[in-house]
């Protein structure tokens, strides 16, 4: 990872490994909030030169530390600084919308050393879509750069009539300050240190400053992380890599939390997707449910707030539809792009209902379902009226927005739905996994309606779900390969390429047991399973490319959805193979962090080949290790019946797994799994939920 990123709420800093914001970088570095770059340059200079990197730590989520030293420096007058005589430490964090950066210099030169330390800065206020080269458009104009004692302000007058400014303050008197530059002349004896603290904030219009004392800001941030970690269950196992991955995943999910007024929810990922997303946020919240159900609630309330209200082809919006993503930059605000918000996602709406059902299953809390009652009806109406465009029971997508997305499932690249002969499918397209989401959502909502006394509506949902199940299995099943098509195209022809999409069906209940078994087996055969995870597309298919974004790569979150289904459908042998593969893959990435995706090459290379511009941390990749724990426990609560289904198993490499204080209902559950004489023994250490535990018959030891 050749960048360093820190984030808190909707402000994030993306720098190089030295902590600088420079140009000509693979990732467009900067200080960003609300899809605008508020710092486009930030360089630390020593006597006008860039220091040398010693160590750069990107493992700590809320704070970053970088060690640097000076190059050898001479001029006409002689020696300026002997090489590696000054240590520079940059420590930064973000709190309450403010970036705090401390630059500390310590001298190891035997005599007094004199030097100038400076920060060179600029702010281009570019919209994220322009920064990434996706879009051009009408923009505003730069204002004056204002310089005062220990303060500098960059200003911008947006075409959306929003005035933006970047305010930089420092706590030591400067020797020189001018537009984009501030310098300090320091003298240090051997072992002596000096430091300066910069406080940088991005402000819109009349927003007031949120700058506070640096120590108070850091303590507040630490406290929020302590509260987050204190609310999580404890995971202990003899497979320490699993423990590391779970801790990394929960830490990354914490840093990806945002709140736009309706409770915490995870943004999709960094650096480019630090905004509310429908599909991504919903799936990440689903993965996190056993660890922190409050995030699911915040996610559902956020999505409900932005639920579609009208037919608007420019945004691919229809009444009841859950959004794809929302952007807050200048281009979105002036309708030059359709992302305020944009609704081009076919699966966000059923996923919204699925998450609500699973939230109730884990918490038993019907009050949220009651609060979102009208949103539920509108989402179901969207599925039946607008999602099912031609009345054949299948939910299809078709791009209406001229600047929208063509493929509107999770594999949203233009080449992701391809026939076996290499032709791209033409929309309207009905994706296999979406039909499973709809089935699962309707069956679950029907149970909620029954509990609420709405029997007629419940029966109607059950009936339409069962009709969908019958028709789906007739239309999507491919007898010749004993697998499901990824999709039906505009002519209702099967798109027969073997892909990972049907794996999502395993948790839906739309498959019979024998077909679920066949799906699970194919997903772990040599064409689909790389050894490090399930590929998005099978080797040998016309569209297969191990370097592609969606046609042969491995996506951890895709695997996680399949894993939950394998656990739920009692296909534990295949489940264990996939978990072990991802555990092995994680050893090849920095900080035990699974990325958004990686290439689909097999294990013969003895390494995992990274995808060149994968986002990291990515919410649903961070949530993937959490599904390992749920899958190994085989735990699926049924909140309306106050029952907990357990179908536990251990990896072949694992002899014990201890999960303490898993929150279910209004209590906690602590469970230990131990392998004794080749069999998995289950010990319920604590159960304060008041719910009945139902353990499935144990499967044979692997």
Phi, psi and omega per residue, in radians:
X1 nan 1.902 -3.055
X2 -1.643 0.523 3.018
X3 -2.481 2.892 3.064
X4 -2.215 2.355 -3.075
X5 -2.379 2.368 2.955
X6 -2.272 2.632 -3.048
X7 -2.628 2.577 2.927
X8 -2.600 2.186 -3.014
X9 0.903 -2.111 -3.036
X10 -1.888 0.328 3.038
X11 -1.927 2.236 3.068
X12 -2.457 2.596 3.133
X13 -1.963 2.189 3.104
X14 -2.055 1.984 -3.072
X15 -2.264 3.018 3.016
X16 -1.406 -3.079 -3.041
X17 -1.215 -0.274 3.070
X18 -1.569 -0.063 -3.125
X19 1.603 0.061 -3.095
X20 -1.612 2.699 2.924
X21 -1.804 1.961 -3.106
X22 -2.267 2.905 3.087
X23 -1.518 3.134 3.091
X24 0.940 0.805 3.113
X25 -2.038 2.582 -3.138
X26 -0.942 -0.768 3.054
X27 -1.733 2.346 -3.116
X28 -1.285 1.753 -3.023
X29 -1.238 2.719 3.107
X30 2.848 3.050 2.974
X31 -1.791 2.075 -2.983
X32 -2.140 2.516 2.859
X33 -2.703 2.564 3.138
X34 0.844 0.787 3.052
X35 1.031 0.533 3.096
X36 -2.321 2.442 3.106
X37 -1.574 1.966 -3.078
X38 -1.664 -0.215 2.918
X39 -2.414 2.154 3.119
X40 -1.891 -0.199 3.043
X41 -2.471 2.363 2.970
X42 -2.737 1.768 -3.089
X43 -2.097 2.266 3.005
X44 -1.494 2.265 -3.101
X45 -2.182 2.507 3.036
X46 -2.119 1.967 -3.039
X47 0.900 0.686 3.069
X48 1.453 -0.013 -3.129
X49 -2.038 2.689 3.103
X50 -1.323 2.345 3.104
X51 -1.226 3.024 -3.093
X52 -1.783 2.335 -3.126
X53 -1.296 2.369 3.028
X54 -1.869 -0.875 -3.108
X55 -2.668 2.381 -3.135
X56 -2.358 2.047 -3.039
X57 -1.830 2.028 3.090
X58 -1.871 0.285 -3.040
X59 -1.551 -0.434 -3.120
X60 -1.532 2.239 -2.943
X61 -1.289 -0.740 -2.999
X62 -1.716 -0.164 -3.126
X63 -2.499 2.484 -3.122
X64 -2.149 2.406 3.113
X65 -2.178 2.337 -3.094
X66 -2.341 2.239 3.099
X67 -1.814 2.357 -3.107
X68 -2.403 2.903 3.005
X69 -2.536 2.985 -3.077
X70 -1.536 2.601 2.952
X71 -1.334 2.951 3.048
X72 -1.213 2.295 -3.030
X73 -2.333 2.169 3.041
X74 -2.350 2.692 3.010
X75 -2.399 -2.919 -3.089
X76 -1.044 -0.485 -3.088
X77 -1.524 -0.072 3.122
X78 2.076 -2.655 -3.057
X79 -1.221 2.264 2.979
X80 -1.665 -1.043 3.111
X81 -2.478 2.270 3.025
X82 -1.236 2.514 -3.083
X83 -0.967 2.490 3.095
X84 0.896 0.645 3.129
X85 -1.694 -0.333 3.133
X86 -2.084 2.284 3.035
X87 -1.699 2.287 3.073
X88 -2.007 2.304 3.103
X89 -2.133 2.127 3.071
X90 -1.836 2.113 3.101
X91 -2.131 2.212 -3.081
X92 -2.439 2.661 3.047
X93 -2.710 2.927 3.127
X94 -2.151 2.333 3.101
X95 -2.573 2.295 3.077
X96 0.887 0.754 3.058
X97 1.374 0.251 -3.114
X98 -2.215 2.337 3.004
X99 -1.595 2.162 3.075
X100 -1.886 2.198 3.097
X101 -2.292 2.122 3.075
X102 -1.808 2.214 3.060
X103 -1.942 2.018 -3.091
X104 -2.033 2.258 3.115
X105 -1.966 2.335 3.098
X106 -2.246 2.253 -3.090
X107 -1.600 2.367 2.999
X108 -2.103 0.296 3.062
X109 -1.396 2.447 -3.048
X110 -1.141 -0.358 3.103
X111 -2.105 -3.106 3.120
X112 -1.087 2.330 3.117
X113 -2.027 2.330 3.112
X114 -2.081 2.383 -3.107
X115 -2.812 2.862 3.036
X116 -1.899 2.227 3.006
X117 -1.870 2.362 -3.052
X118 -2.485 2.751 3.021
X119 -2.123 2.154 3.099
X120 -1.805 2.250 -2.993
X121 -2.396 2.742 2.967
X122 -2.769 2.786 3.140
X123 -2.409 2.046 -3.139
X124 -1.686 -0.206 3.090
X125 0.954 0.588 -3.130
X126 -1.339 2.503 3.015
X127 -1.138 2.511 -3.114
X128 -0.952 -0.660 -3.101
X129 -1.205 -0.555 3.071
X130 -1.299 -0.746 3.117
X131 -0.943 -0.763 -3.065
X132 -1.470 -0.007 3.079
X133 1.363 0.277 -3.105
X134 -1.510 -0.360 -2.938
X135 -2.769 2.552 2.921
X136 -2.109 2.910 -3.140
X137 3.075 -3.074 3.120
X138 -1.286 2.200 -3.133
X139 -2.201 3.057 -3.113
X140 -1.525 -2.647 -3.050
X141 -2.428 2.585 3.087
X142 -1.222 2.468 3.028
X143 -1.720 -2.928 3.131
X144 -1.230 2.577 2.950
X145 -1.626 2.045 -3.041
X146 -1.690 2.291 -3.112
X147 -2.138 2.261 3.070
X148 -2.400 3.118 3.128
X149 -1.067 2.110 3.084
X150 1.019 0.569 -3.140
X151 -2.822 2.511 3.075
X152 -2.494 2.424 -3.109
X153 -2.294 2.161 3.021
X154 -1.685 2.399 -3.054
X155 -2.213 2.713 -3.103
X156 -2.645 2.352 3.085
X157 -1.869 1.854 -3.012
X158 -1.364 2.694 3.061
X159 -1.192 -0.256 3.072
X160 -1.581 0.247 3.105
X161 1.171 0.304 3.062
X162 -1.767 2.231 3.057
X163 -1.578 2.229 -3.124
X164 -2.057 2.589 3.074
X165 -2.617 2.601 3.046
X166 -1.962 2.061 -3.106
X167 -1.846 2.194 3.118
X168 -2.068 2.167 3.096
X169 -2.172 2.667 3.091
X170 -2.423 2.717 -2.945
X171 -1.779 0.151 3.090
X172 -2.188 2.541 3.105
X173 -1.130 2.353 -3.099
X174 -1.616 2.783 3.028
X175 -1.606 -0.466 3.116
X176 -2.617 2.327 3.069
X177 -2.483 2.147 3.086
X178 -2.543 3.090 -3.048
X179 -0.910 1.925 3.086
X180 1.443 0.173 -3.096
X181 -2.563 2.378 2.993
X182 -2.454 2.287 -3.083
X183 -2.245 2.592 -3.132
X184 -2.259 2.265 3.085
X185 -1.691 2.034 -3.067
X186 -2.077 2.570 2.990
X187 -2.184 2.288 -3.088
X188 -2.326 2.366 2.951
X189 -1.425 2.923 3.115
X190 -0.982 2.226 3.124
X191 1.452 -0.083 -3.118
X192 -1.495 2.612 3.140
X193 -2.243 2.643 2.958
X194 -2.404 2.721 3.142
X195 -2.559 2.718 3.035
X196 -2.360 2.444 3.137
X197 -1.938 2.145 3.055
X198 -1.723 2.430 3.086
X199 -2.189 2.057 -2.988
X200 -2.170 2.253 3.105
X201 -2.379 2.633 3.130
X202 -1.860 2.127 -3.036
X203 -2.146 2.531 3.075
X204 -1.978 2.335 3.065
X205 0.807 -2.083 -3.020
X206 -1.686 0.328 3.102
X207 -1.008 2.436 3.135
X208 -1.632 2.754 -3.086
X209 -1.133 2.465 3.101
X210 -2.002 0.245 -3.115
X211 -1.143 2.354 3.081
X212 -2.344 3.113 3.092
X213 -1.015 2.374 -3.044
X214 -1.033 -0.717 -3.127
X215 -1.183 -0.708 3.112
X216 -1.117 -0.720 -3.141
X217 -1.112 -0.736 -3.134
X218 -1.182 -0.704 3.124
X219 -1.111 -0.683 3.112
X220 -1.113 -0.710 3.128
X221 -1.162 -0.797 3.108
X222 -1.009 -0.744 -3.112
X223 -1.080 -0.717 -3.132
X224 -1.131 -0.629 3.088
X225 -1.229 -0.670 3.099
X226 -1.100 -0.712 3.115
X227 -1.142 -0.718 3.104
X228 -1.053 -0.913 -3.104
X229 -1.148 -0.586 -3.135
X230 -1.199 -0.360 -3.121
X231 -1.545 -0.111 -3.023
X232 -1.584 2.630 3.015
X233 -1.180 2.785 3.128
X234 -1.731 2.323 -3.138
X235 -2.058 2.175 3.061
X236 -2.301 2.380 3.131
X237 -2.735 2.830 3.078
X238 -1.362 -0.159 3.003
X239 -1.638 1.597 -2.988
X240 -1.155 -0.442 3.109
X241 -1.121 -0.564 3.074
X242 -1.154 -0.756 3.085
X243 -1.017 -0.783 -3.128
X244 -1.089 -0.756 -3.117
X245 -1.134 -0.713 3.126
X246 -1.114 -0.767 3.136
X247 -1.135 -0.749 3.098
X248 -1.097 -0.730 -3.131
X249 -1.087 -0.784 -3.137
X250 -1.219 -0.605 3.073
X251 -1.135 -0.766 -3.137
X252 -1.161 -0.677 3.103
X253 -1.125 -0.627 3.087
X254 -1.085 -0.763 -3.106
X255 -1.205 -0.394 -3.125
X256 -1.570 0.066 3.132
X257 -1.283 2.430 3.006
X258 -2.262 2.907 3.034
X259 -2.592 1.990 3.125
X260 -1.813 0.330 3.041
X261 2.088 -0.005 -3.052
X262 -2.246 0.221 -3.115
X263 1.944 2.825 -3.084
X264 -1.175 2.460 3.053
X265 -2.598 2.715 3.121
X266 -1.504 2.297 2.940
X267 -1.311 2.971 -2.995
X268 -1.220 -0.777 -3.111
X269 2.912 2.998 -3.114
X270 -2.036 2.572 0.172
X271 -1.632 -0.217 -2.900
X272 -1.735 -0.151 -2.994
X273 -2.195 0.787 -3.114
X274 -1.511 0.805 -3.111
X275 -2.397 2.935 3.078
X276 -1.078 2.244 3.041
X277 -2.138 2.561 3.075
X278 -1.239 -1.292 -3.068
X279 -0.967 -0.896 -3.036
X280 -1.113 -0.828 -3.118
X281 -1.144 -0.677 -3.130
X282 -1.164 -0.756 -3.141
X283 -1.194 -0.726 3.109
X284 -1.085 -0.704 3.096
X285 -1.144 -0.613 3.076
X286 -1.116 -0.755 3.109
X287 -1.098 -0.603 -3.048
X288 -1.471 -0.187 -3.020
X289 -0.853 -0.826 -3.120
X290 -1.173 -0.279 -3.079
X291 -1.782 -0.597 -3.111
X292 -2.774 1.653 -3.076
X293 -1.278 -0.364 -3.129
X294 -1.082 -0.538 3.123
X295 -1.153 -0.667 3.080
X296 -1.064 -0.728 3.125
X297 -1.084 -0.817 3.111
X298 -1.077 -0.660 3.130
X299 -1.155 -0.795 -3.130
X300 -1.105 -0.747 -3.140
X301 -1.154 -0.650 3.106
X302 -1.141 -0.814 3.139
X303 -1.123 -0.672 3.136
X304 -1.101 -0.647 -3.131
X305 -1.082 -0.635 -3.078
X306 -1.701 0.185 -3.116
X307 -0.999 2.459 -3.084
X308 -1.035 2.554 -3.098
X309 -2.161 -0.232 -3.024
X310 -2.634 2.956 3.020
X311 -1.529 2.034 -3.122
X312 -2.477 1.713 -3.068
X313 -1.076 -0.522 -3.139
X314 -1.043 -0.576 -3.123
X315 -1.900 0.126 -3.012
X316 0.932 0.657 -3.086
X317 -1.699 2.484 2.958
X318 -2.478 2.752 3.139
X319 -1.002 2.290 3.071
X320 1.563 -0.183 -3.071
X321 -1.347 2.434 3.082
X322 -1.531 2.440 -2.989
X323 -1.167 2.827 2.996
X324 -1.561 -0.939 3.098
X325 -2.804 2.792 3.074
X326 -2.225 2.432 3.099
X327 -2.148 2.672 -3.002
X328 -2.126 0.173 -3.066
X329 -1.430 -3.117 -3.055
X330 -1.057 -0.740 -3.098
X331 -1.193 -0.684 3.102
X332 -1.192 -0.711 -3.106
X333 -1.156 -0.437 -3.134
X334 -1.822 0.262 3.089
X335 1.057 0.452 3.043
X336 -1.429 -0.342 2.959
X337 -2.329 2.658 -2.972
X338 -1.588 0.691 -2.955
X339 -1.928 0.684 -3.088
X340 -2.292 0.985 -0.104
X341 -1.637 3.079 3.085
X342 -1.934 2.490 -2.975
X343 -2.017 0.281 -3.058
X344 -1.350 1.134 3.099
X345 -2.486 2.102 -3.088
X346 -1.419 -0.351 -3.024
X347 -1.804 -0.197 -3.099
X348 -1.067 -0.651 -3.075
X349 -1.204 -0.883 3.056
X350 -1.137 -0.557 3.089
X351 -1.149 -0.605 3.055
X352 -1.022 -0.810 3.128
X353 -1.201 -0.697 3.105
X354 -1.044 -0.787 -3.127
X355 -1.114 -0.700 3.103
X356 -1.066 -0.764 3.126
X357 -1.070 -0.809 -3.116
X358 -1.210 -0.565 3.049
X359 -1.058 -0.780 3.103
X360 -1.142 -0.683 3.126
X361 -1.072 -0.661 -3.109
X362 -1.462 -0.525 -3.032
X363 -1.884 -0.413 -3.014
X364 1.250 0.152 -3.037
X365 -1.525 1.787 3.108
X366 -1.486 -0.196 -3.070
X367 -1.109 -0.613 3.121
X368 -1.181 -0.691 3.089
X369 -1.071 -0.680 3.100
X370 -1.157 -0.727 3.138
X371 -1.104 -0.624 -3.096
X372 -1.707 0.354 -3.024
X373 -0.957 -0.814 -3.125
X374 -1.209 -0.576 3.108
X375 -1.143 -0.632 3.099
X376 -1.092 -0.862 -3.134
X377 -1.023 -0.765 -3.102
X378 -1.168 -0.626 3.106
X379 -1.168 -0.745 3.109
X380 -1.141 -0.711 3.097
X381 -1.069 -0.682 3.114
X382 -1.095 -0.782 3.136
X383 -0.993 -0.815 -3.036
X384 -1.370 -0.533 -3.031
X385 -1.766 -0.944 -3.056
X386 -1.637 -0.647 3.114
X387 -1.150 -0.801 3.062
X388 -1.524 1.523 -2.972
X389 -1.182 -0.506 -3.017
X390 -2.105 0.177 3.046
X391 1.298 0.378 -3.117
X392 -1.715 0.203 -3.135
X393 1.437 -0.260 -3.130
X394 -1.610 2.442 3.087
X395 -1.534 2.158 -3.113
X396 -2.059 2.875 3.018
X397 -2.181 2.681 3.058
X398 -2.722 2.217 -3.116
X399 -1.225 2.178 3.026
X400 -1.817 -0.642 -3.066
X401 -1.217 2.278 -3.108
X402 -1.146 -0.503 3.106
X403 -1.988 0.517 -3.121
X404 -1.661 -2.727 -3.076
X405 -1.916 2.324 -3.084
X406 -1.312 -0.933 3.102
X407 -1.653 2.121 -2.900
X408 -1.987 0.354 2.907
X409 -1.635 -2.978 -3.095
X410 -1.184 -0.496 3.003
X411 -1.505 1.490 -2.925
X412 -1.753 0.233 3.037
X413 -1.371 2.778 -3.014
X414 -1.161 -0.335 -3.066
X415 -1.886 0.302 -2.931
X416 -1.505 -0.300 3.128
X417 -2.049 1.712 -2.962
X418 -2.282 2.375 3.101
X419 -1.207 2.890 -3.124
X420 -1.150 -0.365 3.107
X421 -1.559 0.032 3.111
X422 1.686 -0.139 3.095
X423 -1.301 2.450 3.064
X424 -1.366 2.422 3.120
X425 -1.175 2.523 3.136
X426 -1.815 2.376 -3.129
X427 -1.378 2.802 0.096
X428 -1.156 2.384 -3.084
X429 -2.092 2.323 3.060
X430 -1.851 1.956 -3.124
X431 -1.453 2.520 -3.100
X432 -1.076 -0.861 -3.037
X433 -1.127 -0.514 -3.133
X434 -1.142 -0.649 3.116
X435 -1.142 -0.637 3.061
X436 -1.139 -0.724 3.089
X437 -1.045 -0.772 -3.118
X438 -1.091 -0.789 3.133
X439 -1.049 -0.863 -3.122
X440 -1.080 -0.711 -3.138
X441 -1.137 -0.807 -3.094
X442 -1.150 -0.712 3.126
X443 -1.114 -0.724 -3.134
X444 -1.219 -0.753 3.122
X445 -1.139 -0.596 3.084
X446 -1.037 -0.710 3.100
X447 -1.126 -0.692 3.103
X448 -1.133 -0.773 3.110
X449 -1.043 -0.719 3.098
X450 -1.033 -0.767 3.132
X451 -1.120 -0.543 3.140
X452 -1.486 0.027 3.110
X453 1.456 0.216 -3.133
X454 -1.730 1.203 -3.000
X455 -1.125 -0.709 -3.090
X456 -1.089 -0.794 3.116
X457 -1.144 -0.686 3.128
X458 -1.072 -0.793 -3.128
X459 -1.111 -0.672 3.122
X460 -1.117 -0.767 3.122
X461 -1.108 -0.756 3.122
X462 -1.031 -0.773 -3.111
X463 -1.105 -0.815 -3.125
X464 -1.176 -0.585 3.106
X465 -1.141 -0.745 -3.130
X466 -1.192 -0.621 3.054
X467 -1.106 -0.726 3.097
X468 -1.069 -0.745 -3.129
X469 -1.029 -0.826 -3.125
X470 -1.100 -0.841 -3.076
X471 -1.206 -0.643 3.126
X472 -1.058 -0.837 -3.098
X473 -1.161 -0.450 3.056
X474 -1.330 -0.717 -2.978
X475 -1.500 -0.547 -3.002
X476 -1.772 -0.344 -3.087
X477 -1.278 2.354 3.134
X478 -1.970 1.831 -3.065
X479 -1.061 -0.624 -3.041
X480 -1.160 -0.516 -3.130
X481 -2.019 -0.005 3.116
X482 0.969 0.846 -3.096
X483 -2.699 2.989 -3.119
X484 -1.744 2.518 3.036
X485 -1.137 2.610 3.072
X486 -1.167 -0.528 -3.024
X487 -2.900 2.964 2.874
X488 -1.941 2.403 -3.118
X489 -1.542 -2.922 -3.054
X490 -1.061 -0.479 -3.131
X491 -1.701 0.184 -3.126
X492 1.165 0.391 3.014
X493 -1.454 2.526 3.110
X494 -1.171 2.380 2.922
X495 -1.647 1.726 -2.825
X496 -1.534 0.065 3.132
X497 -1.007 2.413 3.123
X498 -1.402 2.058 -3.079
X499 -2.372 3.092 3.126
X500 -1.408 -0.271 -3.037
X501 -0.897 -0.811 -3.132
X502 -1.101 -0.285 3.070
X503 -1.069 -0.482 3.117
X504 -1.187 -0.316 -3.125
X505 -1.240 -0.336 -3.006
X506 -1.099 -0.495 -3.134
X507 -1.631 -0.051 -2.985
X508 -1.483 -0.474 -3.036
X509 1.544 0.045 -3.093
X510 -1.446 -0.167 -3.114
X511 -1.816 2.588 2.968
X512 -1.285 2.823 -3.099
X513 -1.048 -0.727 -3.083
X514 -1.211 -0.654 3.108
X515 -1.269 -0.602 3.068
X516 -1.057 -0.705 3.118
X517 -1.101 -0.751 -3.136
X518 -1.138 -0.700 3.104
X519 -1.088 -0.818 -3.132
X520 -1.051 -0.731 -3.106
X521 -1.154 -0.737 -3.140
X522 -1.157 -0.621 -3.112
X523 -1.129 -0.381 3.137
X524 -1.941 0.258 3.050
X525 -1.349 3.055 -2.999
X526 -1.171 -0.348 3.132
X527 -1.447 -0.548 -3.104
X528 -1.716 -0.527 -3.051
X529 -1.788 2.123 -3.066
X530 -1.445 -0.190 -2.951
X531 1.748 -0.432 3.096
X532 -1.940 -0.048 -3.129
X533 2.744 2.994 3.125
X534 -1.403 2.241 3.099
X535 -1.265 2.764 3.057
X536 -1.297 -0.411 3.122
X537 -2.558 2.570 -3.064
X538 -1.350 2.526 2.991
X539 -1.007 2.410 3.118
X540 1.739 -0.300 3.089
X541 -1.301 2.665 -3.069
X542 -1.025 -0.607 -3.104
X543 -1.566 -0.027 -3.023
X544 -1.102 2.323 3.097
X545 -2.736 1.937 -3.072
X546 -1.124 -0.287 -3.132
X547 -1.646 -0.048 -3.021
X548 -1.337 2.937 3.120
X549 -1.292 -0.749 -3.034
X550 -2.275 0.021 -2.988
X551 -2.064 0.812 3.125
X552 2.491 -0.146 3.053
X553 -1.316 3.050 3.073
X554 -2.043 2.178 3.091
X555 -1.934 2.049 3.133
X556 -0.947 -0.726 -3.085
X557 -1.160 -0.638 3.076
X558 -1.022 -0.800 3.082
X559 -1.081 -0.643 -3.095
X560 -1.162 -0.684 3.103
X561 -1.139 -0.657 3.092
X562 -1.185 -0.713 -3.136
X563 -1.044 -0.786 3.118
X564 -1.037 -0.667 3.108
X565 -1.219 -0.674 3.089
X566 -1.093 -0.717 3.099
X567 -1.142 -0.761 -3.077
X568 -1.198 -0.580 -3.113
X569 -1.636 0.144 3.028
X570 1.178 0.667 3.052
X571 -1.909 1.160 -2.977
X572 -1.294 -0.492 3.137
X573 -1.124 -0.799 3.094
X574 -1.147 -0.691 3.114
X575 -1.020 -0.806 -3.115
X576 -1.098 -0.658 3.132
X577 -1.093 -0.731 -3.120
X578 -1.217 -0.775 3.126
X579 -1.039 -0.803 -3.129
X580 -1.085 -0.676 3.109
X581 -1.067 -0.771 3.131
X582 -1.213 -0.624 3.039
X583 -1.059 -0.760 3.108
X584 -1.122 -0.711 3.134
X585 -1.081 -0.687 -3.060
X586 -1.088 -0.417 3.140
X587 -1.163 -0.287 -3.076
X588 -1.666 0.048 -3.109
X589 -2.066 2.640 3.128
X590 -1.049 2.482 2.957
X591 1.054 0.472 3.128
X592 0.921 0.759 -3.052
X593 -2.054 2.012 3.022
X594 -1.220 2.276 -3.140
X595 -1.465 3.112 3.092
X596 -0.925 -0.802 3.123
X597 -2.806 2.883 2.973
X598 -2.518 2.904 -3.050
X599 -1.190 2.738 -2.984
X600 -1.644 0.372 3.102
X601 -1.145 2.628 -3.082
X602 -1.471 -3.132 -2.996
X603 -1.275 -0.094 -3.138
X604 -1.107 -0.377 3.096
X605 -1.369 -0.160 -3.136
X606 1.062 0.380 3.065
X607 -2.768 2.834 2.993
X608 -1.610 2.285 3.124
X609 -1.584 2.022 -3.098
X610 -1.239 2.624 2.987
X611 -1.383 2.361 -2.924
X612 -0.993 -0.686 -3.059
X613 -2.200 0.703 3.092
X614 -1.178 2.446 3.073
X615 -1.321 2.495 3.108
X616 -2.795 2.155 0.026
X617 -1.341 2.590 3.107
X618 -2.128 2.322 -2.947
X619 -1.023 -0.899 -3.045
X620 -1.350 -0.277 2.943
X621 -1.324 -0.693 3.088
X622 -1.110 -0.603 -3.127
X623 -1.354 -0.240 -3.078
X624 -1.042 -0.823 3.135
X625 -1.059 -0.441 3.113
X626 -1.178 -0.567 3.102
X627 -1.278 -0.367 3.028
X628 -1.041 -0.775 -3.101
X629 -1.150 -0.825 3.125
X630 -1.071 -0.706 -3.108
X631 -1.185 -0.725 3.132
X632 -1.156 -0.653 3.042
X633 -1.256 -0.415 -3.041
X634 1.032 0.735 -2.994
X635 -1.780 2.181 3.135
X636 -2.471 1.624 -3.139
X637 -1.188 2.677 3.059
X638 -2.167 1.516 -2.965
X639 -1.047 -0.576 -3.109
X640 -1.241 -0.498 3.119
X641 -1.751 -0.044 -3.110
X642 0.929 0.884 3.088
X643 -2.232 2.657 3.094
X644 -2.173 2.017 3.106
X645 -1.508 2.225 3.072
X646 -2.115 2.260 3.041
X647 -2.402 1.242 -2.928
X648 -1.376 2.642 3.033
X649 -2.714 2.794 3.104
X650 -2.040 2.637 3.020
X651 -1.121 2.673 3.066
X652 -0.976 -0.532 -3.127
X653 -1.497 0.078 -2.960
X654 -2.128 2.371 3.083
X655 -1.956 -0.247 3.117
X656 -2.734 2.586 3.078
X657 -2.535 2.168 -3.118
X658 -2.122 2.114 3.134
X659 -2.063 2.061 -3.035
X660 -1.987 2.292 3.020
X661 1.101 0.876 2.981
X662 -1.334 2.157 -3.033
X663 -1.439 2.109 3.103
X664 -2.404 2.304 -3.085
X665 1.020 -2.271 3.136
X666 -1.835 0.264 -3.135
X667 -2.353 -2.813 3.132
X668 -2.314 2.741 3.096
X669 -2.225 2.287 3.047
X670 -2.093 2.211 -3.048
X671 -2.316 2.441 3.028
X672 -2.097 2.313 3.026
X673 -1.945 2.296 -3.130
X674 -2.417 2.346 3.088
X675 -1.506 2.090 3.123
X676 -2.261 2.093 -3.121
X677 0.923 0.705 3.067
X678 1.430 -0.020 -3.141
X679 -2.020 2.587 3.118
X680 -1.535 2.034 3.098
X681 -1.687 2.422 -3.105
X682 -1.970 2.247 3.125
X683 -2.216 1.938 3.078
X684 -1.425 1.830 -3.064
X685 -1.338 -0.585 -3.092
X686 -2.679 2.434 3.038
X687 -2.584 1.676 3.121
X688 -1.797 0.240 -3.098
X689 -1.343 -0.472 -3.014
X690 1.366 0.072 -3.118
X691 -1.673 2.647 3.130
X692 -1.406 2.368 3.086
X693 -1.685 2.195 3.094
X694 -2.019 2.009 -3.116
X695 -1.747 2.207 3.073
X696 -1.189 2.760 3.072
X697 -1.037 2.410 -3.085
X698 -1.192 2.390 3.053
X699 -1.415 2.773 3.140
X700 -1.005 2.569 3.107
X701 -1.064 2.467 -3.111
X702 -1.402 nan nan
